[in-house]
Amino acid sequence: MSHGKQGSVATSVSLLTDAAIVAKYRETAIKTNDASIQLSYAKYLLDIGEAPAPAGEDNSPPRNTPSPPTSSPTPGSPTDEGNGKKQLALEAIYWIDRLAKEGQPEAQFIRGTWYEDGIYNSKKNADKALKWFQSASKGDYGPAHYKVGFYCEKKKDNNKAVMLYKKAAIHNDVPANHRLAMVYLYGEMGQSKNMKAGLQYLKRAASFATESCPMAPYVLGLILAREYKQLAIPDDIAFPDDGEALEWFKKSASLGYGPANYKLGYCYEYGTLGCVIDPFLSVMHYERAVVAGDGNGEAEMALSGWYLSGAENCFPAQDHLAFQYAAKAAEKKLPKAQYAMGYYYEVGISIPADMQKAMEFYQQAAANGNKEAQTRLTDQVSAFDKLGHKNSIRRIKQGRNAKDNNCIVM
């Protein structure tokens, strides 16, 4: 049997299994009067269905509610898999609409997010979103308290906003706890600065952090590592602890937060916060930072450095990767990446040497404040060459201050 046929059979079996689960789940949802079971079914459909295209802006009357399908698409029938997933999404919309109108708070909240984001056949409409959030808030749904508080803050109704954030925080809502942390750490929204209270809220946000809200553990890690530069927090409020800081960075990184992954990449590259130098772990976290969205190019530039030098007993230098990552970082206007590109073009790393191109990058880096580039532009005597490049690689390796030349393979 060919791989194509095997894949087709596997897909059909999977679809048959899913269809059977949906049919059984649907039967239970229809027969029960338990709104929690019906909501669970609707959320399951949202997970496996295919959302309709975004609906844009809206000032129109409410649309008609779709009717629930009576059966699931069957593999081999005229309805293909894609259409089947769209039908499941339409069924989910039916259940969420129905439950929201019946007063189920989480369903009301979900409806609000659809209007806020313009998804699931709901055109963007902030007023309608707020209306649903307010309904869900009246039902004491934690995330809805935060949403209504957020709208109140936008309208400068700070006292009401803080009150709603506190109600949401009681429900362990992460954005609410994080916002209150900043309110009290900085004394915002008309509240007196209270760093002790702010740190307590931050720890709650960090403890309950999720993939959709992964930032709080990273901020707490920075504070405990004494690397939070925006605010001086006394030691009696947050006693420095590198080990605890590292654990919070790891938690944030595990939730996919790019800056936390960059931080761990740095720790494993230079052996900071008690980490043992590990090139593989360093590269892994830098790559995760890139995948998460390396906004400033720092992670890409760090990878360029690793692939330029290689790591003894771990992986060899790979000039083409060093060049590619530096190029990506330079596109984001990172001065040291622009300087690196000038260096790569001058020496001929992965590409033929091109002094004109090198000078263009040196000029860009110098204009953005890079001291090395400024020096290079005024130095008309000595030029970089292959021998100088070897010395540069040696300095990069020494700069990592490796404590152990052997790789640790985790």
C-alpha positions in Angstrom: 0.0 0.0 0.0 1.4 3.4 -0.9 2.0 6.1 1.6 -0.8 8.2 0.1 -3.3 5.4 0.5 -2.1 4.8 4.1 -2.6 8.4 4.9 -6.1 8.5 3.3 -7.1 5.4 5.4 -5.7 6.9 8.6 -7.6 10.2 7.9 -10.8 8.3 7.3 -10.4 6.3 10.5 -9.7 9.5 12.4 -12.8 11.2 10.9 -15.0 8.3 11.7 -13.8 8.3 15.3 -14.3 12.1 15.6 -17.8 11.8 14.0 -18.8 9.1 16.5 -17.6 11.2 19.4 -19.4 14.3 18.1 -22.6 12.3 17.6 -22.5 10.9 21.1 -21.6 14.3 22.6 -24.4 16.0 20.6 -27.0 13.5 21.8 -26.0 14.2 25.4 -26.1 17.9 24.9 -29.5 17.8 23.3 -31.1 15.6 26.0 -29.6 17.3 29.0 -30.8 20.5 30.7 -27.3 21.0 32.2 -25.9 24.2 30.7 -22.3 23.2 31.8 -22.4 20.1 29.6 -23.9 22.0 26.7 -21.1 24.7 27.0 -18.5 22.0 27.2 -19.8 20.5 24.0 -19.8 23.9 22.3 -16.2 24.6 23.3 -15.3 21.1 22.0 -16.8 22.0 18.7 -14.9 25.3 18.6 -11.7 23.3 19.2 -12.2 20.8 16.3 -14.2 23.1 13.9 -12.9 25.6 11.4 -13.7 29.2 12.2 -15.4 31.2 9.5 -13.4 34.1 7.9 -13.2 37.3 10.0 -16.3 39.4 9.6 -14.9 42.9 9.7 -16.8 45.9 11.3 -20.4 46.0 12.1 -23.1 48.6 12.8 -26.0 46.3 11.7 -28.8 44.6 13.6 -28.0 41.2 15.1 -27.9 38.3 12.6 -30.1 35.3 12.7 -28.9 32.4 14.9 -27.9 29.3 12.9 -29.8 26.1 13.5 -27.9 23.1 14.9 -26.9 20.4 12.4 -28.6 17.0 13.2 -25.7 14.8 12.2 -21.9 14.9 11.7 -20.3 14.7 8.2 -19.3 11.1 7.3 -16.0 10.3 5.5 -16.8 9.3 2.0 -19.9 11.4 1.8 -20.3 14.4 -0.6 -19.4 16.7 2.4 -15.6 17.0 2.5 -13.5 17.3 5.7 -13.2 21.1 5.3 -16.9 21.7 4.9 -17.5 19.3 7.8 -15.3 21.4 10.1 -17.1 24.5 9.1 -20.4 22.9 9.9 -19.1 22.0 13.3 -18.1 25.6 13.9 -21.6 26.8 12.9 -23.1 24.3 15.4 -20.8 25.7 18.0 -22.1 29.2 17.2 -25.7 27.9 17.7 -24.9 26.6 21.1 -22.9 29.6 22.3 -25.7 31.9 21.1 -28.4 29.9 22.8 -26.5 29.6 26.1 -25.6 33.3 26.1 -29.2 34.3 25.6 -30.2 31.9 28.4 -27.8 33.7 30.7 -24.8 31.4 30.9 -21.9 33.8 31.9 -19.0 32.1 30.1 -21.1 31.8 26.9 -21.9 35.5 27.2 -18.2 36.2 27.6 -17.3 34.2 24.5 -19.9 36.1 22.6 -18.3 39.3 23.7 -14.8 38.2 22.5 -16.3 37.3 19.1 -17.6 40.9 18.7 -14.4 42.3 20.1 -12.2 40.3 17.6 -14.7 40.1 14.6 -14.7 36.3 14.5 -17.3 33.5 14.2 -19.7 35.5 12.0 -19.7 38.4 14.5 -18.5 41.7 12.9 -16.3 43.9 15.1 -18.5 46.0 17.4 -17.1 47.3 20.7 -20.5 48.3 22.0 -21.9 44.8 21.5 -18.8 43.3 23.0 -19.1 45.4 26.1 -22.7 44.6 26.4 -22.0 40.8 26.5 -19.0 41.3 28.9 -21.3 43.3 31.3 -23.8 40.5 31.2 -21.2 37.9 32.0 -19.8 40.2 34.7 -23.2 40.3 36.4 -23.0 36.5 36.4 -19.7 36.8 38.3 -17.5 35.4 35.6 -13.9 36.4 36.4 -12.5 37.2 32.9 -15.6 39.4 32.2 -14.9 41.5 35.3 -11.4 42.2 33.8 -12.8 43.0 30.3 -15.4 45.5 31.7 -12.7 47.0 33.9 -10.5 47.4 30.9 -13.2 49.4 29.1 -13.8 51.5 32.2 -10.0 52.3 32.3 -10.1 53.4 28.7 -12.9 55.8 29.6 -10.9 57.1 32.6 -13.3 55.6 35.2 -10.4 54.4 37.2 -12.1 53.7 40.5 -14.6 51.4 38.9 -11.9 49.8 36.8 -9.8 49.0 39.9 -12.8 47.6 41.7 -13.6 45.3 38.7 -9.9 44.2 38.4 -10.0 43.2 42.0 -13.2 41.2 41.5 -11.5 39.4 38.5 -8.3 38.9 40.6 -10.3 36.9 43.2 -11.1 34.5 40.4 -7.4 34.1 39.6 -7.7 36.0 36.4 -4.1 36.5 35.1 -4.5 39.8 33.2 -6.3 41.4 36.2 -3.7 40.3 38.7 -0.9 41.5 36.3 -2.6 44.9 35.8 -3.1 45.4 39.5 0.5 44.6 40.1 1.5 47.4 37.8 -1.1 49.7 39.3 0.4 49.3 42.8 4.1 49.0 41.8 3.9 52.3 40.0 1.0 54.0 41.7 -1.2 54.3 38.6 -4.9 54.9 38.1 -5.1 57.3 41.1 -3.9 54.5 43.5 -1.2 55.1 46.1 2.0 53.3 45.3 2.2 50.0 47.3 5.0 47.8 46.2 4.3 45.0 48.7 0.7 44.7 47.3 2.0 45.1 43.8 4.4 42.2 44.2 1.7 40.0 45.8 -0.5 40.6 42.7 2.4 39.9 40.4 3.2 36.6 42.2 -0.5 35.6 41.7 -0.3 36.5 38.0 2.9 34.5 37.7 1.5 31.5 39.5 -1.6 31.3 37.3 0.1 32.3 34.1 -1.1 30.7 30.8 0.0 30.5 27.2 -2.2 33.4 26.4 -0.8 35.4 29.4 2.8 34.3 29.9 4.5 37.6 30.8 4.1 37.8 34.6 6.6 35.0 35.5 9.2 36.7 33.3 8.7 40.1 35.0 8.9 38.5 38.4 12.1 36.7 37.3 13.6 40.0 36.3 12.8 41.6 39.6 14.3 38.7 41.6 17.4 38.7 39.4 17.8 42.4 39.9 17.4 43.0 36.2 14.1 45.0 36.2 15.4 48.4 35.2 12.1 50.3 35.0 11.7 50.5 38.8 13.9 50.3 41.9 12.3 47.7 44.2 13.8 47.5 47.7 15.3 44.2 48.9 12.8 44.0 51.8 10.0 43.9 49.2 11.6 41.5 46.8 14.7 39.8 48.1 17.1 38.9 45.3 17.2 35.1 44.5 18.8 33.9 41.3 17.5 30.4 41.7 13.9 31.4 42.1 14.3 33.9 39.3 15.5 31.1 37.0 12.5 29.0 37.8 10.1 31.9 36.9 12.0 32.4 33.6 11.6 28.7 32.9 7.9 28.8 33.5 7.4 31.8 31.3 9.6 30.2 28.6 7.6 27.0 28.8 4.4 29.0 28.1 6.1 30.3 24.9 7.1 33.8 25.9 9.8 35.0 23.6 11.8 37.2 26.0 11.9 34.5 28.6 13.3 32.0 26.0 15.9 34.6 25.0 16.8 35.0 28.6 17.3 31.3 29.1 19.4 31.1 25.9 21.6 33.8 27.3 21.9 32.0 30.7 22.9 28.7 29.0 25.4 30.5 26.8 27.2 32.5 29.5 26.5 30.4 32.6 24.5 33.0 34.5 21.9 32.6 37.2 23.6 29.3 38.3 23.1 27.6 34.9 25.8 25.3 33.5 26.9 26.4 30.1 25.1 24.3 27.5 25.3 25.2 23.8 22.5 22.9 22.8 20.1 24.3 25.4 21.2 27.9 24.6 20.5 27.4 20.9 17.2 25.7 21.6 15.9 28.6 23.7 17.2 31.2 21.2 15.4 29.4 18.4 12.2 29.3 20.5 12.5 33.0 21.0 12.7 33.5 17.3 9.6 31.3 16.7 7.7 33.3 19.3 8.5 36.5 17.4 12.0 38.0 18.0 10.9 41.6 17.7 14.3 43.3 18.2 16.5 40.7 16.5 18.5 39.9 19.7 17.8 36.1 19.6 18.6 35.9 15.9 21.9 37.7 16.5 22.7 35.4 19.4 22.1 32.4 17.0 24.3 34.1 14.4 27.1 34.2 17.0 26.7 30.5 17.9 26.8 29.4 14.3 29.7 31.7 13.5 31.9 30.1 16.2 30.4 26.7 16.6 30.7 24.9 20.0 33.6 22.5 20.7 32.4 18.9 21.0 28.8 20.1 20.2 28.4 21.4 16.7 30.7 22.9 14.1 30.6 26.5 12.8 28.0 26.9 10.1 28.7 30.2 8.2 25.6 30.1 6.1 23.4 30.0 9.2 25.4 32.7 10.9 24.9 34.9 7.9 21.1 34.1 7.6 20.4 34.9 11.2 22.4 38.1 11.2 20.6 39.2 8.0 17.2 38.7 9.7 18.4 40.7 12.7 19.8 43.5 10.6 16.4 43.8 8.8 15.0 44.7 12.3 17.6 47.6 12.5 19.6 46.0 15.3 22.9 47.9 15.2 25.2 45.1 16.2 23.5 42.9 13.5 24.1 45.6 10.9 27.7 45.7 12.1 28.0 41.9 11.8 26.7 42.0 8.3 29.3 44.5 7.4 31.9 42.2 8.9 30.6 39.2 7.1 30.7 41.0 3.8 34.2 42.4 4.4 35.7 39.0 5.4 33.5 37.0 3.0 31.6 34.8 5.5 29.3 32.5 3.6 29.2 35.0 0.6 32.0 36.5 -1.6 33.7 39.4 0.0 32.1 42.7 -1.0 33.7 45.9 0.5 31.1 48.2 -0.9 28.3 46.2 0.7 30.3 45.9 3.9 30.6 49.7 4.1 26.9 50.1 3.5 26.1 48.0 6.6 28.9 49.7 8.7 27.3 53.1 7.8 23.8 51.8 8.9 25.2 50.5 12.1 27.2 53.6 12.8 24.1 55.8 12.2 22.3 53.7 14.8 25.0 54.3 17.4 27.2 51.2 17.0 30.7 52.2 18.3 32.5 49.4 16.5 31.0 50.4 13.2 31.9 54.1 13.9 35.5 53.0 14.6 35.6 50.8 11.5 34.6 53.7 9.2 37.3 55.9 10.5 40.0 53.2 10.4 41.4 53.4 6.8 44.5 51.3 7.5 43.7 47.9 8.9 41.1 45.7 7.3 39.6 42.5 8.5 40.9 39.3 6.9 40.7 35.6 7.4 43.5 35.6 10.1 41.7 38.4 11.9 38.5 36.4 11.6 40.1 33.4 13.5 41.1 35.8 16.3 37.5 37.1 16.4 36.2 33.6 16.8 38.7 33.0 19.6 37.5 36.1 21.4 33.8 35.1 21.0 34.5 31.8 22.7 36.6 33.4 25.4 33.8 35.9 26.0 31.4 33.1 26.9 33.7 32.3 29.7 33.1 28.5 29.3 33.5 26.6 32.6 33.2 23.2 30.9 34.3 22.4 27.4 32.2 19.3 27.2 28.6 19.5 26.0 25.8 18.3 28.2 23.2 16.6 26.1 19.9 16.8 27.9 
